């Protein structure tokens, strides 16, 4: 094809019957790229436009509303656009400078490694938006490693149709949003949206209200993770999120710098959120010395947590707050470090001038008020030992802003996991478990630290395939020096058991190595092979088993042990030991009920004696009951109180002058 428009025209007209890939030659294309519904497109029949690495620019100058776009997708699905630059041409009307439109249920598209040069204007007109999506069901699109540069009143505008007509499952990862005038991003009516590892920068000269990350009416599981956001006034503004109690939304590991050292500033503004975890964020609210300032504004909602965050507000009016939370039930707030030397520490149902007042109000019993010492907004890292290993574990957050491993038991407060100075501590990570001698990872990566292991490896994480102790020496970027040991043991399962007899009952002792292993016991009728299984017992916790065969055998018994490493089986022949005339005595004694929870009745039927010894043992062979019954005289009942016994299997042995039998009961 000589033009992109020609290729797109054929796609729209004829569709596809397989995967299609367009390699677009380097150059500047003065045309529109207008994609519609492509028949035959699917997860298998994808369409890819890949720009030559030397550079492909697509530009167009619109004359009015009828042709006001450079890139348009309408009901388009399964298209990937990679490596292009889209921009408005110098010609056309300056009143019509929309760059990209996506509507009509456009779904499952991918935009990667593109540059979108938005028109730089202060106009709020929809005709000059950089990106516009303004309808529902534009779902499961991915925006990966793109640059959205400049922009008017709205930079990136992505809006659904309403509270019941959202855009679902869209992902934004690794993008740069740089220089919009008023809204750098504008997300409205979304479900299960992910906004992770992006950068938002404010290069506008405006001193009025602005929004960096703006997200209204989000439903389901929403993620805002690992972003760097530097914007004036409302740096991050989150409104009306309705999360899922079984799959909570998360705002984590973000570096947030709000303001320019002047004017009103909100760092993280959260209004009526539900089921949201705002954790491990670093927030610098950079207001003017006498300006209104809220490091965090958490207004009502329900079932939310705010934990392990740094809130740094080095200046601002004395009547404002590090954390403002008028409701004492909407948010669980603790394990934070809030530094507000000129302002109030917070508001938690009442004014809290300092940390002591904050804790008296019932919040932040494990929180701090130390100075993290930030000096540059693009490098909000600290060596403050006070908050090193001072957080609480958040199971859903296992890494930090830089991708380093979190300490899973005592993580650091803030977006960055660091190794402090000499007064701090260092944990090299959990011990390791080997599987069949395969290599495993041990250790933790922490940016800026120097590592040396006893293996002479010099990285935070190393690969090993032998058991033993691995010692690491660490020098941190904060000046600390530490030693720690990671122990590696063998987790490969084996199967070993022995047994003893108690007449018709086998007591099987499992001596297999165990680290989270599961076990299966199978008892076979056949004396020497896996034929005609009598019973199968699966268990996860109880290694040992007691089994009543009902006869002297022999029988084949097999133990299988298994875990994530492997499955191993071993089998033995079991032979019982039976007393004289055991069958006659067994018929004369019944145990009811079985299973039993309170009182066990021993029922005698035509018993040919007047006394018998009774002994009850647990599966460990310990005697839990012993007695002699007398004056039985043929028929009669005796009771045994088992209500104080632990639940499980027990063997009841009956002994006369000439006979011995054993019976099995279950206490429940």
N, C-alpha and C positions, 0 to 999 in steps of 0.2 A: 504494500500500500504506500502511496505517496504522501498521504496525510493521516493523522490520527483520526480525523473526522470520517474519512472513508472507511477505516477499519471499524469504527464504532457504528457507522451506518449499517454495515453488513451484519454486525452482531445483533443490532436491534431488529433488523428485517428478517434474518434467517435463523437466528439462534445458534445453538451448538449441539453436537452429539458426542462430544468428548472434551477433554481438557484442552484449552487453547492458551498459547503463550505468545505474546507480542514483545519482541525486542525493539525498542524505539531508539533510532539513531540519534546521536548528539545533534543539538541545534536548537534554534528558537522557532517555535511553531505559533504563528499568529492565527489562532483558531479557537473554537470552543470544543470541549470534550463533553458530549451530551449523551449520557447512558440512560437507557430505559430498561424495561423488563426484557430479559434475554431468555428466550425459550430454551429449555433443556439444561439450563445452568443448575448445578447441584454441588454437593460436597465433593463429588467425584469429578464432575464436569465444571471445573473452575476456569476462570478467565483471568489472566495475569498480564498487566502492562508493566514492563520493566525498562526503566530508563538507562541509557548508556551512562557509564560512570563518568564520561567526559562532560556530562551535563545536558539535561533536556529541560527547556523552558517552554511552557505553554502560557500564552498571554492573549488577551482580547480586550478591546475597548467597546463597552456597551453603549448603545445610542439611547436606550430607554428601558422601561420595565419589561418589554417583550423579549429582550435578549440580555438581561442583566445577570450574567454569570460567566465564569470561565470553565469551571467544572460543575456538572450537574448530574445527580443520580436520582432517578424517579422510578420506584419499584424495582430497583436493581439489586441483584443478589449474586453472591459468590464471586465478586470481582476483587482482585488485588491490584493496587496502584502503588508502585515502588520506585522511589528515587527521583521524582519529578520536582520541578519548581513551577508553581502556579502564581501568576500575578496579573494585575490589570495593565493593559497597554496604555501608552500615553495618550492615544486618541480617544474619541468618544466623549461622553458627557461626564463631567466630574460629579454630577448628582447621582450617577448610577455606577457604583463601584463595588457591588457585591462580587465576591470571589467564588464561593462554593455553596451549592445548594444540595441538600440530601433529604428527600421526603418520599411519600408514597409507599411506605413499607419497605424501604431499602434495608436489607439485612444480610448478615454474614459476610460483609465486605471488610477488607483489610487495607489500611492506609499506612505505609511504612516508609521511613527515611525520606519523606518529602519535605519541601519547604513551601510554606504558604505565605506570600508577601501580601498582607492585608493592606487595604488603603488606609492611610494615616489621616484621620479626621476627628473633629470633635462633635460631629453630627450624630444625633440619635436615630436617624432615619434607617428603616430596615433596608433601604436601597444601598446602604454603604456598609452593611455587616460583612465581616470577613467570612465567617462560616454561619450558615443558617440551616437548622433543622427545626421545623415548626409543625410537626404532626406526630401521631402515635405509630407504634409498631415498626419503628426503625430499630431492629433488634440485633443483638449479638455482633455488632461491628467492632473492629479493633483498630485503634489508633496507636501506632508503635513508632517511637523515635522520630517523630516529626517535629518541625519547627513552625510555629505560628507566630509570625513577626508583625509588629505594629498592630494596627486595628483602630477602629473608630470607637464610638461610644460602647459598642459591643464588639469584643474580639471574637470569641468562639461562643456562638449562640446555639444551644442544643435543648430544645423544648418539646415535650410531648403534648398530647391533646387535652389532658386533664387528669384528675385524680384516679379515674378508672380507665384511662387511655394513655398508658405510659410507654416509654421506650425501655426495652428490657435487655439486660445482660451485656451492655456496652462496656468496653474496656479501653482505658487510656493509660499507657505505660511508657515511660521514658521520653515524654514529649517536652518541648520548650514552648511556653506561652510568654511572649516578650513584647511589652510596650503598648498594650491597649490603653485607651484613654480613660474609660470608666469601669467597664466590666471586662476583666481579662478573660474570665470564663463565666458562662451563664447556663447552668444546668437546672432544668425544671421538669418535674414529672418523670421520674426514672424508677426502675425496679432492678435490684441486683446489679447496681453499677459499681465498677471498680476504677478508681483514680489513684494510680500508684507510681511512685518513682518519677514524678514529673517535676518540672521547674517552672515557677511563675515569677516573672520579674516586672517591676513597675518602672518604666522609663519616661512616663508622662511628667510634664512640668506642672500638672494641675495640683492645686492645693485643696480641691473640694473632695467630697465623698468619693471613694473608689472601692472596688471589690476585687480581691484576688481570686479566691476560689468561692464561688457562689453556688450553693446547692439547695434547692427548695423542693419539698415534697418528694422525698425518696422513700421507697418501699422495699421490703425484703432485706436481704443482706447487702449492705453498702460498705465499700472499703475505701478508705483514704489513708494510704500507707506510704511512708518513705519519700514524701515530697519535700522539696525546698521551695518555700513561698515567701517572697519579699514584696509587700504591697502596703500602700498607705491606707489609712482609716480602717475599713473592715478587711483585714488580711484574709481571714477565713470566716465565712458566714454560712452557717448550716441551719436550715429552717424546716421544721415539720418533717422529721424522719420517723417513719413507722417501721421499726425493726421486727425481727422474729425472735421470740424467746428461745427457740431451739437453734437459731443460727444468727447470733447477734451481729449487729453492724460494728465496725471498728474504725477508729481514727488513731493511728499509731505510727511512731517513729518518724514524725514529721518535724522538720526544722522550720519554724515560723518566725519571720521578722516583720513586725507591723510598725508602720510609721517612719518618720524621717527626723525624729528628734524635735518635732514641733507638731502642733495641731492635735485634734482628738484622735485617739487610737484604740482599736479593739484588736487584740491578738487572735483569740479563738472565740467566736461568737456562736453559741448553740442555743436554739430557741425551740422549745417543745419537741425534744427528741425522746424516742422510746427504744429501749433495749440497745443502747450504744455503749461501747467501751472506748473511752478516750484515754489512751495509755501511752506512756513512754514518748511523749512529745517534748520538744524544747521550744519555748515560746518567749520571744523577746518583744515586749510592748514598748516601743521607742517613742514616747510622747514628748510634748514640750514640758518644761518645768512647771508650768501652771495650767497645763491642758487636762481635759478629761481623759482618763485612761482606765481601761479594763484589760488586764492581762488575759483573763478568761471571763466570759459572760455566759453563765449556764442558767438559763431561765426555764424553770419548771420542766415538764415532761415526766417520765417515769422509768424506773428500772435501769438507770444508767450508772456507769462508774467513771470516775476521774482519778486515776492512780498513776504513780511513777512518772510524773511530769515535772519539768522545770518551768517555773514562771518567773521571768526576770523583767522587772519594771523599775529601772534605776532612777527614773524621775517621772513626775506627774503631780497633779493637784492632790493635796492632802485629803480631799474628800472623796477620793476614788479608791479602787480596790485591785488587789492582785487577782483574787477570785471572787466573783459575785454570783451567789447562788441563793436567791430569796427563799426557795423551798428546801426544807431539811429532809425531805423524803424522796425527791426526784433523782437525786444524785448521791451515790456513795463516794465520798471524797477522802482519800488518805494516801500516805506514802509519796507526798509531793514536796518539792522544795520551792518555796515562794519567797522571792527577795523583793521587798518594796520599801526602800529606806525613806522615801518621802511620802508614801501613801499608806493607806490602811492595808493590813494583811488580807482581809476578806470580809465578805458579808455572807453569813450562813443563818438566815432567819433573823439575824441581828447584826449590828455593826461589830466587827472584830478588829480592834486596832492592831493587835500583834498576834504572834503564834499562840501565846498563852490564852488569850481571849478566844481564839479560834478553837483551841482544844476544849476550852470550857463550854463552848457552844455545842460540842459533840462531834466535831469534825477533825480529821487530821491528827489522830493520836500518835501516828508514826511519821509525822511530817517534820520539815525543817525550814529554816529561814536564813540560810547561808548564802553568801555572795559567790556565784559561780565564776565571776571574773571575766565575763565576755568582753572582748575588745573590738571584734570585727563581726559585722552581721553575716558575712559569708563564711565564717569559721566559728560557729557557736559550739565549741568544744571546751571542756573544763578538766581540771585536775583536782577538783574539790573532793578530798577524801571523805568528807562527811556524807556524800551521797553515793560513794562507791560501795557496791554490794548492799545498798540500803533499801532497795525496792522489794516488792512482793512478786512472786512468780505469776506471770500471765501465760497460761498454757498456749494461747494462740499466737504469742509473740516469741519466737525462738531466735530471731536475729535483730540487728539494730539498723540504724540509718545507712551505715556504710556496708551492710551485708555481713558484719562480724557476728560471731556466735554470742548469744546471750548466756549469762550464767543462769541455769535453769532453776536454781534454788534461791539465790540471792542476787538478782539482777541489779544493775545500776539504775538510778533515777535519771530520766531524760532520754533523748533519742539516741545518744551515743553510749555504747558499752565500752568502758575504758579500764585501764589498769592504773590505779592511783600511785601515790608516793609510798614511802616506807611505812607509813602508819596504816596503809590499806592492806588488803589481802588479795590473793590471786588463787583461783581455782582453775586448773587445766582441763576441767571437764570430767564427765562420768567415766568410770571404769569401762573396759571393753570386754566383749564376748566373742571368741573365735568360733567359726563354723568350718569344720573339716580342713583347717589350716589355710583357709582363704584370707586374703588381705582385708583389713578393716581400717577405718579412720579413727584416730584418737586425737585429742587436743582441741584447742580453740584458737581461731584467728582473731587477733585484735590489732587493728591498724596502728602503726607507729611503734609497736613493741618489737624487741629483738629476742629471738628464741634460740636456745641451743639444747638439744636433747642428748641423752647418753648414747644415742645412736649416731650422733654428730649431725643429725638433721637440723636445719635452721629455719624451719617454717613453723607456724603455730599449729597446723594440722599435719600429721604424718601418717603414713600407711605402714602397718605392721602385720605379720602373720605368724608370730610365735608368742607363747604365753610368757609372762614375766612382768616385772616392774619397769616402767619407763619414766625416767626422771627428766624434768625440763627445768632449765634455768631461764628466767625471764627478766629483762631490763625494760621497764615501761617508758613511754614517752614523757611520763610525769615524774621520772626520776626514781621510781621504786625498783627494788631488786628482790626477786622471789624464787623459791624452789617449790615444785609440786611433783607428785607421783601419780601416774595413771597405771592401774593394775589391769592386766589382760589375762583372762582365764578362758579355759576351753568350754565351750557351750555345746560341743557335738554330743548328741545323746548316745548312751549305751544302754544295754538291757541286761540286768543281772538280778537274779532272785534265788532265794533258798526257801525251804519250807520245813515245818514240823507237823506232826500228826496229832490229832485228838480224836481217835477212833474214825468215824465217818467224815470228819471235818479236817480240811487242810488249812493251816495257818501259813500264809505266803508272805515272806519278808522281801520287799523290794529294795535293793541296795544300788540301784542305778544312780549314776551321776545326774543331778537335777539342777537346772536353772530355768525355771518356768516350763518344765517339761509336762506333757500330758501322757496318760497311760491308758492302755487297754488290756484287760485280762479276758482270755477266752478259755473255757473249759470244754473239753471234747469227750464224747462217749468212748471213742476208740482208744485203745491202750497205748498206741505208739504213732499216731498220725493225726493230722488235722481233718478229721472226718466226724460228721454228726455232732456239731456243737451243742453242748448242753445249755450254755448260758454265755452271755457276753456282758462284761461290766466296763463301762467307760467312766473315767473319773478325771478330775483336774487337780485336786488337792491331795486326796488320800492315796498315798503310794501303796500301802500294804492292803492285803485282802484276806478275808476269811471266807471259805466256801464250804458248804455242807453238800457232800456228794450223795449221801443216802445209801452208799454201799462201799465195799472195800477196794473197788477199782480193779486193776490199774486204769488211770485216765491220763490223757495228754493235756498239759496246761501250758499256755503260751502267753508271754508278756510282750507287748509292743510299747515302746516308748518313742515319743516324737516331739519335735519342736520346729522352729523356723529353719533349723539347720538340716535335719535329716530324720529318717524313720528307721528304727532298728527293732528286730524281733529275736526272742530266744524262747525255746520250749524245753520242758522237762516232763518225765513220766512221774506221776504221783501214785503212790500206793498207800492205802490206809491201814490202820491197825485196829482190829475189832476184838472186843472182849468175848468171854464165854457166853453163849446163848443171848447175844446182844439183841437179836431180833425179837425174842420173847419179851425182854424187859422193855424194849422200845415200844412194843405194842401196848404195854400196860400203863404207859405214862403219856399224857397229852399236856401241851402248854397252850393256854388260851387266855386272852386273845393274842395273836401274833401277826402284825406288830402290836406293841403294847406301850402305853404312855403312863399308866398309873400303877395298877396292881395286876400282877401276873398270877393266874390260877394254875396250879399244878393239879391235874386231874388223874386219879388212879382208877384203873379198871381191872378187876381181878388180879390185883397185886398179891403175889405169893410170899409175903413177908410182913413184919410189923414195924420195921424201921429201915431208913435209907439216908445216906449222906448226900448233901447237895452243895455244889460249888459252882459259882458263876464267875467267869473271867471275861475281860475285854479283849480286843484284838491285839493288845500289847502283851497279853498273858498275865495281866495283873488281876488278882482275886478281888472282886468287888462285893461278893456275898458268899457266906458259908454257914451251913446249918445242918442239923440232923432232924428229920421228921420221924416221929415215933407213933405207935398205936394206929397204924393205917388200917390193918385188918381187911384187906381185899379192895374195898372201894372207899373213896373219900376225896376231899379237896384240901389243898393247902394254898396259902397266898404268900407271895413275895412282893414287897413294896419296892418298885423300881422308879418311883417318881423323882428321886434325887440323882439318878444316873444321867450321864451325858447321853445324848442321842447317838445311836450307832448300833453296831452288831455285837452280840455277846454269845458266849458258849456256856450252856448249862450242863454240868456233868453230874450224873447220878451214879452212886456206888453202893452196891450191896456186898455181902460176904463173897458172892460168887460171880457177880456180873458188874460191868461198867458200861454206861452209854453216855453219849453226848448229843445234845440238841441245840439248835441255833435259834436265837430270837433277835428281833429288831426293836429297839427302844426308840420311840419317836416323840 
